[in-house]
């Protein structure tokens, strides 16, 4: 069974984005490839910092990202 979590992109560090979820805050952000976020959400790289997204989580893994 999957669940949906609100996600906020904090910043980009090279080819990775630091994201904050309900489970991981700004002190311990998750890192996700920028290319994956661009591909799954359709947002341009420059639109990602500060973007609010939804992550679909299944079995504890970030399955995919969608626009909020």
MOPAC internal coordinates of N, CA, C and O (Angstrom, degrees):
PM7 1SCF
backbone

  N    0.0000 0     0.00 0     0.00 0    0    0    0
  C    1.4519 1     0.00 0     0.00 0    1    0    0
  C    1.5266 1   108.87 1     0.00 0    2    1    0
  O    1.2310 1   120.37 1   -41.64 1    3    2    1
  N    1.2923 1   116.89 1   138.36 1    3    2    1
  C    1.4619 1   120.73 1  -178.84 1    5    3    2
  C    1.5242 1   110.17 1  -105.38 1    6    5    3
  O    1.2310 1   121.48 1   -21.75 1    7    6    5
  N    1.3239 1   114.78 1   158.25 1    7    6    5
  C    1.4544 1   121.26 1   175.28 1    9    7    6
  C    1.5130 1   108.36 1  -131.50 1   10    9    7
  O    1.2310 1   120.92 1   -14.71 1   11   10    9
  N    1.3120 1   115.85 1   165.29 1   11   10    9
  C    1.4572 1   121.98 1  -178.47 1   13   11   10
  C    1.5190 1   108.45 1  -116.93 1   14   13   11
  O    1.2310 1   120.98 1   -48.02 1   15   14   13
  N    1.3327 1   115.73 1   131.98 1   15   14   13
  C    1.4563 1   122.03 1   178.96 1   17   15   14
  C    1.5228 1   110.03 1  -121.02 1   18   17   15
  O    1.2310 1   120.70 1   -38.16 1   19   18   17
  N    1.3125 1   116.27 1   141.84 1   19   18   17
  C    1.4638 1   120.20 1   172.36 1   21   19   18
  C    1.5246 1   107.60 1   -73.04 1   22   21   19
  O    1.2310 1   121.28 1   -40.34 1   23   22   21
  N    1.3342 1   115.15 1   139.66 1   23   22   21
  C    1.4565 1   122.18 1  -177.81 1   25   23   22
  C    1.5190 1   108.48 1  -132.01 1   26   25   23
  O    1.2310 1   120.73 1   -38.48 1   27   26   25
  N    1.3102 1   116.21 1   141.52 1   27   26   25
  C    1.4676 1   120.39 1   172.88 1   29   27   26
  C    1.5220 1   108.17 1  -126.11 1   30   29   27
  O    1.2310 1   121.09 1   -50.08 1   31   30   29
  N    1.3228 1   115.52 1   129.92 1   31   30   29
  C    1.4629 1   120.31 1   177.28 1   33   31   30
  C    1.5270 1   107.16 1   -81.43 1   34   33   31
  O    1.2310 1   120.97 1   -60.91 1   35   34   33
  N    1.3276 1   115.75 1   119.09 1   35   34   33
  C    1.4572 1   120.10 1  -178.98 1   37   35   34
  C    1.5203 1   111.74 1   -79.90 1   38   37   35
  O    1.2310 1   121.15 1   125.36 1   39   38   37
  N    1.3418 1   115.40 1   -54.64 1   39   38   37
  C    1.4619 1   120.07 1  -178.69 1   41   39   38
  C    1.5175 1   109.77 1  -163.90 1   42   41   39
  O    1.2310 1   121.59 1   -10.73 1   43   42   41
  N    1.3256 1   114.56 1   169.27 1   43   42   41
  C    1.4551 1   121.04 1   177.72 1   45   43   42
  C    1.5174 1   108.20 1  -108.19 1   46   45   43
  O    1.2310 1   121.04 1   -44.00 1   47   46   45
  N    1.3353 1   115.61 1   136.00 1   47   46   45
  C    1.4543 1   122.08 1   177.31 1   49   47   46
  C    1.5243 1   106.24 1  -125.76 1   50   49   47
  O    1.2310 1   120.66 1   -82.00 1   51   50   49
  N    1.3221 1   116.34 1    98.00 1   51   50   49
  C    1.4582 1   119.92 1  -175.85 1   53   51   50
  C    1.5208 1   110.24 1    63.37 1   54   53   51
  O    1.2310 1   120.94 1    57.39 1   55   54   53
  N    1.3211 1   115.81 1  -122.61 1   55   54   53
  C    1.4644 1   121.15 1  -178.86 1   57   55   54
  C    1.5213 1   113.14 1   -93.96 1   58   57   55
  O    1.2310 1   120.27 1  -169.47 1   59   58   57
  N    1.3368 1   117.09 1    10.53 1   59   58   57
  C    1.4638 1   120.50 1   179.97 1   61   59   58
  C    1.5188 1   110.90 1  -121.50 1   62   61   59
  O    1.2310 1   121.82 1   -29.24 1   63   62   61
  N    1.3269 1   114.12 1   150.76 1   63   62   61
  C    1.4623 1   121.36 1   175.53 1   65   63   62
  C    1.5220 1   107.95 1  -110.11 1   66   65   63
  O    1.2310 1   120.70 1   -42.14 1   67   66   65
  N    1.3113 1   116.28 1   137.86 1   67   66   65
  C    1.4563 1   120.64 1   173.03 1   69   67   66
  C    1.5183 1   106.98 1   -94.53 1   70   69   67
  O    1.2310 1   120.99 1   -55.50 1   71   70   69
  N    1.3337 1   115.72 1   124.50 1   71   70   69
  C    1.4573 1   120.34 1  -177.89 1   73   71   70
  C    1.5239 1   110.13 1  -122.31 1   74   73   71
  O    1.2310 1   121.87 1   -30.12 1   75   74   73
  N    1.3170 1   114.03 1   149.88 1   75   74   73
  C    1.4533 1   122.71 1   178.54 1   77   75   74
  C    1.5253 1   107.79 1  -113.47 1   78   77   75
  O    1.2310 1   120.74 1   -45.61 1   79   78   77
  N    1.3357 1   116.19 1   134.39 1   79   78   77
  C    1.4585 1   121.64 1   177.14 1   81   79   78
  C    1.5198 1   108.97 1  -123.39 1   82   81   79
  O    1.2310 1   120.76 1     0.15 1   83   82   81
  N    1.3043 1   116.15 1  -179.85 1   83   82   81
  C    1.4639 1   120.89 1   175.51 1   85   83   82
  C    1.5296 1   110.59 1   -64.20 1   86   85   83
  O    1.2310 1   120.60 1   157.56 1   87   86   85
  N    1.3280 1   116.47 1   -22.44 1   87   86   85
  C    1.4642 1   121.25 1  -177.56 1   89   87   86
  C    1.5259 1   113.06 1   -97.07 1   90   89   87
  O    1.2310 1   120.07 1   157.18 1   91   90   89
  N    1.3299 1   117.47 1   -22.82 1   91   90   89
  C    1.4680 1   121.82 1  -178.74 1   93   91   90
  C    1.5175 1   109.31 1  -133.42 1   94   93   91
  O    1.2310 1   120.67 1   -61.27 1   95   94   93
  N    1.3252 1   116.33 1   118.73 1   95   94   93
  C    1.4626 1   119.71 1  -176.89 1   97   95   94
  C    1.5281 1   111.46 1   -93.15 1   98   97   95
  O    1.2310 1   120.99 1    11.62 1   99   98   97
  N    1.3322 1   115.72 1  -168.38 1   99   98   97
  C    1.4679 1   121.63 1  -175.37 1  101   99   98
  C    1.5271 1   113.43 1   -64.79 1  102  101   99
  O    1.2310 1   119.97 1   160.49 1  103  102  101
  N    1.3373 1   117.66 1   -19.51 1  103  102  101
  C    1.4681 1   120.54 1   179.58 1  105  103  102
  C    1.5252 1   112.34 1   -78.52 1  106  105  103
  O    1.2310 1   120.30 1   159.66 1  107  106  105
  N    1.3374 1   117.03 1   -20.34 1  107  106  105
  C    1.4649 1   121.94 1  -178.83 1  109  107  106
  C    1.5291 1   109.55 1  -145.35 1  110  109  107
  O    1.2310 1   120.47 1  -116.54 1  111  110  109
  N    1.3472 1   116.71 1    63.46 1  111  110  109
  C    1.4664 1   119.08 1  -175.66 1  113  111  110
  C    1.5264 1   112.76 1   -70.18 1  114  113  111
  O    1.2310 1   121.77 1   -25.66 1  115  114  113
  N    1.3105 1   114.23 1   154.34 1  115  114  113
  C    1.4664 1   121.91 1   172.92 1  117  115  114
  C    1.5257 1   107.17 1   -80.05 1  118  117  115
  O    1.2310 1   120.03 1   -34.97 1  119  118  117
  N    1.3227 1   117.56 1   145.03 1  119  118  117
  C    1.4703 1   120.66 1   175.17 1  121  119  118
  C    1.5208 1   108.98 1  -110.05 1  122  121  119
  O    1.2310 1   121.28 1   -48.08 1  123  122  121
  N    1.3269 1   115.16 1   131.92 1  123  122  121
  C    1.4625 1   122.87 1  -176.78 1  125  123  122
  C    1.5278 1   107.86 1  -133.25 1  126  125  123
  O    1.2310 1   119.50 1   -39.41 1  127  126  125
  N    1.3307 1   118.56 1   140.59 1  127  126  125
  C    1.4635 1   119.33 1   176.82 1  129  127  126
  C    1.5333 1   112.24 1   -59.50 1  130  129  127
  O    1.2310 1   121.05 1   -46.61 1  131  130  129
  N    1.3222 1   115.59 1   133.39 1  131  130  129
  C    1.4657 1   121.38 1   178.18 1  133  131  130
  C    1.5260 1   109.83 1   -58.11 1  134  133  131
  O    1.2310 1   120.17 1   137.26 1  135  134  133
  N    1.3239 1   117.28 1   -42.74 1  135  134  133
  C    1.4661 1   121.31 1  -178.56 1  137  135  134
  C    1.5291 1   111.05 1   -57.05 1  138  137  135
  O    1.2310 1   120.37 1   142.47 1  139  138  137
  N    1.3168 1   116.89 1   -37.53 1  139  138  137
  C    1.4694 1   120.25 1   178.66 1  141  139  138
  C    1.5213 1   111.23 1   -65.47 1  142  141  139
  O    1.2310 1   120.14 1   135.37 1  143  142  141
  N    1.3251 1   117.33 1   -44.63 1  143  142  141
  C    1.4636 1   120.32 1   179.70 1  145  143  142
  C    1.5265 1   111.04 1   -63.60 1  146  145  143
  O    1.2310 1   120.47 1   138.51 1  147  146  145
  N    1.3260 1   116.71 1   -41.49 1  147  146  145
  C    1.4710 1   120.76 1   178.67 1  149  147  146
  C    1.5308 1   109.85 1   -62.15 1  150  149  147
  O    1.2310 1   120.72 1   133.30 1  151  150  149
  N    1.3323 1   116.23 1   -46.70 1  151  150  149
  C    1.4703 1   121.30 1  -177.97 1  153  151  150
  C    1.5302 1   111.44 1   -64.36 1  154  153  151
  O    1.2310 1   119.90 1   135.50 1  155  154  153
  N    1.3183 1   117.79 1   -44.50 1  155  154  153
  C    1.4613 1   120.66 1  -173.60 1  157  155  154
  C    1.5249 1   113.82 1   -80.95 1  158  157  155
  O    1.2310 1   119.82 1   152.82 1  159  158  157
  N    1.3362 1   117.95 1   -27.18 1  159  158  157
  C    1.4686 1   119.80 1  -177.00 1  161  159  158
  C    1.5232 1   113.22 1  -104.04 1  162  161  159
  O    1.2310 1   120.47 1   157.72 1  163  162  161
  N    1.3423 1   116.71 1   -22.28 1  163  162  161
  C    1.4601 1   119.90 1  -176.02 1  165  163  162
  C    1.5147 1   113.02 1    80.80 1  166  165  163
  O    1.2310 1   119.59 1  -178.17 1  167  166  165
  N    1.3210 1   118.39 1     1.83 1  167  166  165
  C    1.4609 1   121.54 1   176.96 1  169  167  166
  C    1.5188 1   109.73 1   -79.07 1  170  169  167
  O    1.2310 1   120.51 1   -32.91 1  171  170  169
  N    1.3253 1   116.63 1   147.09 1  171  170  169
  C    1.4593 1   121.21 1   175.27 1  173  171  170
  C    1.5218 1   108.88 1   -75.79 1  174  173  171
  O    1.2310 1   120.58 1   -25.28 1  175  174  173
  N    1.3148 1   116.50 1   154.72 1  175  174  173
  C    1.4691 1   122.03 1  -179.44 1  177  175  174
  C    1.5316 1   111.65 1   -50.29 1  178  177  175
  O    1.2310 1   120.56 1   134.84 1  179  178  177
  N    1.3283 1   116.54 1   -45.16 1  179  178  177
  C    1.4709 1   119.91 1  -176.70 1  181  179  178
  C    1.5313 1   113.13 1   -69.64 1  182  181  179
  O    1.2310 1   119.94 1   165.39 1  183  182  181
  N    1.3267 1   117.72 1   -14.61 1  183  182  181
  C    1.4628 1   121.38 1   177.76 1  185  183  182
  C    1.5288 1   112.77 1   -88.24 1  186  185  183
  O    1.2310 1   119.85 1   170.02 1  187  186  185
  N    1.3169 1   117.88 1    -9.98 1  187  186  185
  C    1.4629 1   120.78 1  -173.51 1  189  187  186
  C    1.5309 1   115.30 1   -70.98 1  190  189  187
  O    1.2310 1   118.55 1   133.32 1  191  190  189
  N    1.3526 1   120.37 1   -46.68 1  191  190  189
  C    1.4678 1   117.96 1  -178.85 1  193  191  190
  C    1.5287 1   111.44 1   -57.37 1  194  193  191
  O    1.2310 1   121.10 1   -55.59 1  195  194  193
  N    1.3256 1   115.51 1   124.41 1  195  194  193
  C    1.4603 1   121.43 1  -178.85 1  197  195  194
  C    1.5189 1   114.08 1    88.95 1  198  197  195
  O    1.2310 1   119.72 1   171.46 1  199  198  197
  N    1.3271 1   118.13 1    -8.54 1  199  198  197
  C    1.4675 1   120.96 1  -178.23 1  201  199  198
  C    1.5241 1   111.24 1   -67.59 1  202  201  199
  O    1.2310 1   121.49 1   -38.38 1  203  202  201
  N    1.3183 1   114.75 1   141.62 1  203  202  201
  C    1.4581 1   121.17 1   174.50 1  205  203  202
  C    1.5180 1   107.91 1  -103.53 1  206  205  203
  O    1.2310 1   121.02 1   -56.06 1  207  206  205
  N    1.3255 1   115.65 1   123.94 1  207  206  205
  C    1.4542 1   122.91 1  -175.76 1  209  207  206
  C    1.5192 1   109.84 1  -126.68 1  210  209  207
  O    1.2310 1   121.27 1    -0.79 1  211  210  209
  N    1.3158 1   115.18 1   179.21 1  211  210  209
  C    1.4639 1   122.63 1   173.09 1  213  211  210
  C    1.5198 1   106.75 1  -123.74 1  214  213  211
  O    1.2310 1   121.10 1   -47.52 1  215  214  213
  N    1.3264 1   115.50 1   132.48 1  215  214  213
  C    1.4674 1   120.42 1   175.29 1  217  215  214
  C    1.5197 1   108.28 1  -106.24 1  218  217  215
  O    1.2310 1   120.90 1   -47.14 1  219  218  217
  N    1.3126 1   115.88 1   132.86 1  219  218  217
  C    1.4602 1   121.26 1   173.50 1  221  219  218
  C    1.5233 1   105.68 1   -93.92 1  222  221  219
  O    1.2310 1   121.04 1   -58.72 1  223  222  221
  N    1.3353 1   115.61 1   121.28 1  223  222  221
  C    1.4599 1   122.26 1  -175.97 1  225  223  222
  C    1.5178 1   109.00 1  -114.26 1  226  225  223
  O    1.2310 1   121.14 1   -48.06 1  227  226  225
  N    1.3210 1   115.42 1   131.94 1  227  226  225
  C    1.4565 1   121.22 1   178.24 1  229  227  226
  C    1.5288 1   107.88 1  -135.10 1  230  229  227
  O    1.2310 1   120.48 1   -51.83 1  231  230  229
  N    1.3156 1   116.69 1   128.17 1  231  230  229
  C    1.4715 1   122.33 1  -179.33 1  233  231  230
  C    1.5278 1   111.43 1    53.03 1  234  233  231
  O    1.2310 1   120.59 1  -142.01 1  235  234  233
  N    1.3316 1   116.48 1    37.99 1  235  234  233
  C    1.4517 1   121.05 1   177.41 1  237  235  234
  C    1.5177 1   115.49 1    78.26 1  238  237  235
  O    1.2310 1   119.75 1  -178.42 1  239  238  237
  N    1.3154 1   118.08 1     1.58 1  239  238  237
  C    1.4658 1   122.55 1  -179.28 1  241  239  238
  C    1.5237 1   110.65 1  -108.21 1  242  241  239
  O    1.2310 1   121.05 1   -38.23 1  243  242  241
  N    1.3396 1   115.59 1   141.77 1  243  242  241
  C    1.4622 1   120.59 1   175.34 1  245  243  242
  C    1.5223 1   107.80 1   -73.53 1  246  245  243
  O    1.2310 1   121.16 1   -75.78 1  247  246  245
  N    1.3201 1   115.38 1   104.22 1  247  246  245
  C    1.4639 1   121.43 1  -174.34 1  249  247  246
  C    1.5258 1   112.42 1   -78.21 1  250  249  247
  O    1.2310 1   120.90 1   134.26 1  251  250  249
  N    1.3345 1   115.88 1   -45.74 1  251  250  249
  C    1.4618 1   120.03 1   178.37 1  253  251  250
  C    1.5239 1   109.73 1  -163.23 1  254  253  251
  O    1.2310 1   121.46 1   -14.40 1  255  254  253
  N    1.3398 1   114.80 1   165.60 1  255  254  253
  C    1.4605 1   121.91 1   179.54 1  257  255  254
  C    1.5258 1   108.88 1  -119.84 1  258  257  255
  O    1.2310 1   121.21 1   -35.10 1  259  258  257
  N    1.3255 1   115.29 1   144.90 1  259  258  257
  C    1.4573 1   121.97 1   178.90 1  261  259  258
  C    1.5226 1   108.60 1  -135.42 1  262  261  259
  O    1.2310 1   120.77 1   -19.44 1  263  262  261
  N    1.3182 1   116.13 1   160.56 1  263  262  261
  C    1.4675 1   120.04 1   172.17 1  265  263  262
  C    1.5127 1   109.01 1   -67.66 1  266  265  263
  O    1.2310 1   120.83 1   -35.25 1  267  266  265
  N    1.3040 1   116.02 1   144.75 1  267  266  265
  C    1.4801 1   120.75 1  -179.89 1  269  267  266
  C    1.5054 1   111.04 1   -73.45 1  270  269  267
  O    1.2310 1   120.10 1   180.00 1  271  270  269

